[in-house]
């Protein structure tokens, strides 16, 4: 390390002759010369400096520090109000094509473990946070958030004003943006990229769905089981994977369901050949209008079996019933959204993640709105008893989030039980005769 010498010349004059009078001895001024040596090194600062930019389509450029992967990535910026559960959010397939901005400022303090993952990989485009924890403290932690994102090739930035960006998204709506650590790209190039890309109309489901049918057997682990009702009769459920979260499958299995997971393109005719007791249409990313093949599948199953739609599945059910969906201003993302159950008149705190909603005014007669979001009055649940349909716009498995809505899985099981008993009645009548 190089060293630089700095020379200083200091003149000391205590002025004692003026203070004590002319008879006092005169003290001559003294000159002290000394050398100060300091280590200058290569001029590097001991802390990380801004090396990344977030360019938003509204023309704003936000300087930040990078962690995780490097490069340039485009996506839609949405904010999530959850206080905990960043790992579940990272592995939620419904975030495909989006940058997730966490409004909770401190992220990374519990590190990463492999028990809380909601899918086998990260599908989001990037993570935007205010403060990256410099240490981890959790008994299940196996690695840091930064190392985890780097391994998954996911970009992250921190030391950015997430409060200001959130206010902008609330005022102007969700914005497309570009994350980049590439200094060779100008701000104008990044802004052009953000304005040239659009998430609307893109089929994001096919990129997150499984490729072939498979059985799911894992239940919620006993340490985390919160339902006092154990599994009763077994019901076979075909679950359409539009980006399904693992904990949805675990909750169904914990309620006694045998589950076959099928791809998003699985034909309705093949599902009906399996003769399941019910069908689940799962959550998933993007615009429901961009996947007409999925809407057609739902149409061909309605009325033939009990069905349960969650999030994207709820929106697809709305379209299949003849209703319309619309893109919300900035969507619902977080684990603290209040929802009123209109049947029980109780308020549930729910976990939500969606940018689209069903317009209840476009639904046919007989379809009942069962839940509403208390923040904006949007439709949060539907039921069509005549066709044995139930759906929720939010996540009853709530991972992360509260367990207020877990009863929905029990209601789906009851729906299948009633239908199964109806099929048994003619057989019992014939045998009695």
Beta strands, then each sheet from edge to edge (+ up, - down):
strand 1: 3-12
strand 2: 30-39
strand 3: 52-56
strand 4: 61-68
strand 5: 72-80
strand 6: 98-102
strand 7: 106-107
strand 8: 126-128
strand 9: 131-132
strand 10: 155-158
strand 11: 175-180
strand 12: 214-216
strand 13: 235-241
strand 14: 257-263
strand 15: 278-281
strand 16: 306-310
strand 17: 324-341
strand 18: 346-359
strand 19: 368-373
strand 20: 379-384
strand 21: 389-392
sheet 1: 1+ 2-
sheet 2: 3+ 4- 10+ 8+ 6+ 5+ 11- 3+
sheet 3: 7+ 9+
sheet 4: 12+ 14- 13- 15- 16- 21- 20+ 19- 17+ 18-
end
